Amino acid sequence: MDQEDVKGALRGAAGKVEDVAGEFAGQTRRAARQAQTLGSDAVHQMRGLTVDQPLTALLLAGAAGFLLGSLLRRP
């Protein structure tokens, strides 16, 4: 192998790395979009719950706060 062959092989490898990186970036964007949609849906559901059943929402929030506080207090 001479120097030009090595350069060509490196260019080919660099192109493949760019392709994989681009594909990964696309998948990451799609996953972020999906997570944003799921989060938005959850917020809308919780908003509906607090309007329709405020006492239940208050009890759930209190229970979640108590559980989180208990978990964080442990060493």
NUMI-181808 format. One line per field, with one value per atom (N, C-alpha, C): residue number from 1; atom name; x, y, z. Coordinates in Angstrom, 1 decimal. Example, Ala and Ser with C-alpha at 12.3 -4.5 7.8 and 13.67 -1.06 7.14 Angstrom:
! NUMI-181808
resi	(1 / 1 / 1 / 2 / 2 / 2)
name	(N / CA / C / N / CA / C)
X	(13.2 / 12.3 / 13.2 / 12.8 / 13.7 / 12.9)
Y	(-5.7 / -4.5 / -3.3 / -2.2 / -1.1 / 0.0)
Z	(7.8 / 7.8 / 7.8 / 7.1 / 7.1 / 7.9)
***
This chain:
! NUMI-181808
resi	(1 / 1 / 1 / 2 / 2 / 2 / 3 / 3 / 3 / 4 / 4 / 4 / 5 / 5 / 5 / 6 / 6 / 6 / 7 / 7 / 7 / 8 / 8 / 8 / 9 / 9 / 9 / 10 / 10 / 10 / 11 / 11 / 11 / 12 / 12 / 12 / 13 / 13 / 13 / 14 / 14 / 14 / 15 / 15 / 15 / 16 / 16 / 16 / 17 / 17 / 17 / 18 / 18 / 18 / 19 / 19 / 19 / 20 / 20 / 20 / 21 / 21 / 21 / 22 / 22 / 22 / 23 / 23 / 23 / 24 / 24 / 24 / 25 / 25 / 25 / 26 / 26 / 26 / 27 / 27 / 27 / 28 / 28 / 28 / 29 / 29 / 29 / 30 / 30 / 30 / 31 / 31 / 31 / 32 / 32 / 32 / 33 / 33 / 33 / 34 / 34 / 34 / 35 / 35 / 35 / 36 / 36 / 36 / 37 / 37 / 37 / 38 / 38 / 38 / 39 / 39 / 39 / 40 / 40 / 40 / 41 / 41 / 41 / 42 / 42 / 42 / 43 / 43 / 43 / 44 / 44 / 44 / 45 / 45 / 45 / 46 / 46 / 46 / 47 / 47 / 47 / 48 / 48 / 48 / 49 / 49 / 49 / 50 / 50 / 50 / 51 / 51 / 51 / 52 / 52 / 52 / 53 / 53 / 53 / 54 / 54 / 54 / 55 / 55 / 55 / 56 / 56 / 56 / 57 / 57 / 57 / 58 / 58 / 58 / 59 / 59 / 59 / 60 / 60 / 60 / 61 / 61 / 61 / 62 / 62 / 62 / 63 / 63 / 63 / 64 / 64 / 64 / 65 / 65 / 65 / 66 / 66 / 66 / 67 / 67 / 67 / 68 / 68 / 68 / 69 / 69 / 69 / 70 / 70 / 70 / 71 / 71 / 71 / 72 / 72 / 72 / 73 / 73 / 73 / 74 / 74 / 74 / 75 / 75 / 75)
name	(N / CA / C / N / CA / C / N / CA / C / N / CA / C / N / CA / C / N / CA / C / N / CA / C / N / CA / C / N / CA / C / N / CA / C / N / CA / C / N / CA / C / N / CA / C / N / CA / C / N / CA / C / N / CA / C / N / CA / C / N / CA / C / N / CA / C / N / CA / C / N / CA / C / N / CA / C / N / CA / C / N / CA / C / N / CA / C / N / CA / C / N / CA / C / N / CA / C / N / CA / C / N / CA / C / N / CA / C / N / CA / C / N / CA / C / N / CA / C / N / CA / C / N / CA / C / N / CA / C / N / CA / C / N / CA / C / N / CA / C / N / CA / C / N / CA / C / N / CA / C / N / CA / C / N / CA / C / N / CA / C / N / CA / C / N / CA / C / N / CA / C / N / CA / C / N / CA / C / N / CA / C / N / CA / C / N / CA / C / N / CA / C / N / CA / C / N / CA / C / N / CA / C / N / CA / C / N / CA / C / N / CA / C / N / CA / C / N / CA / C / N / CA / C / N / CA / C / N / CA / C / N / CA / C / N / CA / C / N / CA / C / N / CA / C / N / CA / C / N / CA / C / N / CA / C / N / CA / C / N / CA / C)
X	(0.9 / 0.0 / 0.9 / 0.6 / 1.3 / 0.5 / 1.0 / 0.4 / -1.0 / -1.2 / -2.5 / -3.5 / -3.1 / -4.1 / -4.5 / -3.6 / -3.9 / -4.8 / -4.5 / -5.4 / -6.8 / -6.9 / -8.2 / -9.0 / -8.3 / -8.9 / -9.4 / -8.6 / -8.9 / -10.1 / -10.2 / -11.3 / -12.6 / -12.5 / -13.6 / -14.1 / -13.2 / -13.6 / -14.2 / -13.6 / -14.2 / -15.6 / -15.9 / -17.2 / -18.2 / -17.8 / -18.6 / -19.0 / -17.9 / -18.2 / -19.2 / -19.0 / -20.0 / -21.4 / -21.5 / -22.8 / -23.5 / -22.7 / -23.2 / -23.5 / -22.7 / -23.0 / -24.3 / -24.4 / -25.7 / -26.9 / -26.8 / -27.9 / -28.2 / -27.2 / -27.3 / -28.0 / -27.6 / -28.2 / -29.7 / -30.0 / -31.4 / -32.2 / -31.7 / -32.4 / -32.5 / -31.5 / -31.6 / -32.7 / -32.7 / -33.8 / -35.2 / -35.3 / -36.7 / -37.0 / -36.0 / -36.3 / -36.7 / -36.0 / -36.2 / -37.6 / -38.0 / -39.4 / -40.4 / -40.2 / -41.1 / -41.2 / -40.1 / -40.1 / -40.9 / -40.7 / -41.4 / -42.9 / -43.3 / -44.7 / -45.3 / -44.6 / -45.1 / -45.2 / -44.2 / -44.3 / -45.4 / -45.6 / -46.8 / -48.1 / -48.2 / -49.4 / -49.7 / -48.6 / -48.7 / -49.2 / -48.6 / -49.0 / -50.5 / -51.0 / -52.4 / -53.3 / -52.8 / -53.6 / -53.7 / -52.6 / -52.5 / -53.4 / -53.3 / -54.1 / -55.6 / -56.0 / -57.4 / -57.8 / -56.8 / -57.1 / -57.3 / -56.5 / -56.6 / -57.9 / -58.4 / -59.6 / -60.8 / -60.8 / -61.9 / -62.0 / -60.8 / -60.8 / -59.7 / -59.9 / -58.9 / -58.4 / -59.3 / -58.9 / -58.0 / -58.3 / -57.5 / -56.1 / -56.1 / -54.8 / -54.0 / -54.6 / -53.9 / -53.4 / -54.1 / -53.7 / -52.5 / -52.6 / -51.5 / -50.2 / -50.4 / -49.2 / -48.6 / -49.4 / -48.9 / -48.2 / -48.8 / -48.2 / -46.8 / -46.8 / -45.5 / -44.5 / -44.9 / -43.9 / -43.4 / -44.3 / -43.9 / -42.9 / -43.2 / -42.3 / -41.0 / -41.0 / -39.7 / -38.9 / -39.6 / -38.9 / -38.3 / -39.0 / -38.5 / -37.3 / -37.3 / -36.2 / -35.0 / -35.2 / -34.0 / -33.4 / -34.2 / -33.7 / -32.8 / -32.9 / -32.1 / -30.6 / -29.7 / -28.2 / -27.8)
Y	(-1.2 / 0.0 / 1.2 / 2.1 / 3.4 / 4.4 / 5.6 / 6.7 / 7.1 / 7.0 / 7.4 / 6.4 / 5.1 / 4.0 / 4.3 / 4.6 / 4.9 / 6.1 / 7.1 / 8.3 / 8.0 / 7.2 / 6.8 / 6.0 / 5.1 / 4.2 / 5.1 / 6.1 / 7.0 / 7.8 / 8.3 / 9.1 / 8.2 / 7.0 / 6.1 / 5.8 / 5.6 / 5.4 / 6.6 / 7.8 / 9.1 / 9.2 / 8.9 / 9.0 / 8.1 / 6.9 / 6.0 / 6.5 / 7.0 / 7.6 / 8.8 / 9.6 / 10.7 / 10.2 / 9.1 / 8.5 / 8.0 / 7.3 / 6.7 / 7.8 / 8.9 / 10.0 / 10.7 / 10.9 / 11.5 / 10.7 / 9.4 / 8.5 / 8.6 / 8.6 / 8.6 / 10.0 / 11.0 / 12.3 / 12.4 / 11.7 / 11.7 / 10.9 / 9.7 / 8.9 / 9.7 / 10.4 / 11.2 / 12.3 / 12.9 / 14.0 / 13.3 / 12.2 / 11.5 / 11.1 / 10.6 / 10.2 / 11.4 / 12.5 / 13.7 / 14.2 / 14.2 / 14.6 / 13.7 / 12.4 / 11.5 / 11.8 / 12.0 / 12.2 / 13.5 / 14.5 / 15.8 / 15.6 / 14.8 / 14.6 / 13.8 / 12.8 / 12.0 / 12.9 / 13.8 / 14.7 / 15.7 / 16.2 / 17.1 / 16.4 / 15.2 / 14.4 / 14.2 / 13.9 / 13.6 / 14.9 / 16.0 / 17.3 / 17.6 / 17.3 / 17.6 / 16.6 / 15.4 / 14.5 / 14.9 / 15.3 / 15.8 / 17.0 / 17.9 / 19.1 / 18.8 / 17.8 / 17.4 / 16.7 / 16.0 / 15.3 / 16.4 / 17.4 / 18.4 / 19.2 / 19.4 / 20.1 / 19.2 / 18.0 / 17.1 / 16.5 / 16.2 / 15.5 / 16.2 / 17.4 / 18.1 / 17.4 / 16.8 / 16.1 / 14.9 / 14.1 / 13.0 / 13.5 / 14.6 / 15.1 / 15.6 / 16.2 / 16.7 / 15.5 / 14.5 / 13.3 / 12.6 / 12.5 / 11.9 / 12.7 / 14.1 / 14.9 / 14.8 / 14.8 / 14.6 / 13.3 / 12.2 / 10.9 / 10.9 / 11.5 / 11.5 / 12.3 / 13.4 / 14.2 / 13.5 / 12.8 / 12.1 / 11.0 / 10.2 / 9.2 / 9.7 / 10.8 / 11.4 / 11.9 / 12.5 / 13.0 / 11.9 / 10.8 / 9.6 / 9.0 / 8.9 / 8.4 / 9.3 / 10.6 / 11.5 / 11.7 / 11.4 / 11.6 / 10.5 / 9.3 / 8.2 / 8.4 / 8.0 / 8.2 / 7.2)
Z	(0.0 / 0.0 / 0.0 / -0.9 / -0.9 / -0.2 / -0.1 / 0.6 / 0.1 / -1.2 / -1.8 / -1.4 / -1.3 / -0.9 / 0.6 / 1.4 / 2.8 / 3.0 / 2.2 / 2.2 / 1.8 / 0.7 / 0.2 / 1.2 / 1.9 / 2.9 / 4.1 / 4.5 / 5.6 / 5.2 / 4.0 / 3.5 / 3.5 / 3.1 / 3.1 / 4.5 / 5.4 / 6.8 / 7.4 / 7.1 / 7.6 / 7.1 / 5.8 / 5.2 / 6.0 / 6.3 / 7.0 / 8.4 / 9.0 / 10.4 / 10.3 / 9.3 / 9.1 / 8.9 / 8.1 / 7.9 / 9.1 / 9.9 / 11.2 / 12.2 / 12.2 / 13.1 / 12.7 / 11.4 / 10.9 / 11.3 / 11.1 / 11.4 / 12.9 / 13.7 / 15.2 / 15.6 / 15.0 / 15.3 / 14.9 / 13.8 / 13.4 / 14.4 / 14.8 / 15.8 / 17.1 / 17.5 / 18.7 / 18.6 / 17.5 / 17.3 / 17.4 / 16.8 / 16.8 / 18.2 / 19.0 / 20.3 / 21.2 / 21.0 / 21.8 / 21.4 / 20.2 / 19.8 / 20.4 / 20.4 / 21.0 / 22.5 / 23.2 / 24.6 / 24.9 / 24.1 / 24.3 / 24.1 / 23.2 / 22.9 / 24.1 / 24.6 / 25.8 / 27.0 / 27.2 / 28.4 / 28.3 / 27.1 / 26.8 / 27.1 / 26.6 / 26.9 / 28.4 / 29.1 / 30.5 / 31.2 / 30.8 / 31.4 / 31.2 / 30.0 / 29.7 / 30.5 / 30.6 / 31.5 / 32.9 / 33.4 / 34.8 / 35.0 / 34.0 / 34.1 / 34.1 / 33.3 / 33.3 / 34.6 / 35.2 / 36.5 / 37.6 / 37.6 / 38.6 / 38.5 / 37.3 / 37.1 / 37.5 / 37.0 / 37.2 / 38.6 / 39.2 / 40.5 / 41.3 / 41.8 / 42.6 / 43.9 / 44.6 / 45.8 / 45.6 / 44.5 / 44.2 / 43.8 / 43.0 / 42.5 / 43.7 / 44.7 / 45.9 / 46.7 / 46.8 / 47.6 / 46.9 / 45.6 / 44.8 / 44.9 / 44.8 / 45.0 / 46.4 / 47.4 / 48.7 / 48.9 / 48.4 / 48.5 / 47.8 / 46.6 / 45.9 / 46.6 / 47.2 / 47.9 / 49.2 / 49.9 / 51.0 / 50.7 / 49.6 / 49.2 / 48.7 / 48.0 / 47.5 / 48.7 / 49.6 / 50.8 / 51.6 / 51.8 / 52.5 / 51.8 / 50.5 / 49.8 / 49.8 / 49.8 / 49.8 / 51.1 / 52.2 / 53.5 / 54.0 / 53.4 / 53.7 / 53.3 / 54.2 / 53.8 / 52.8)
***
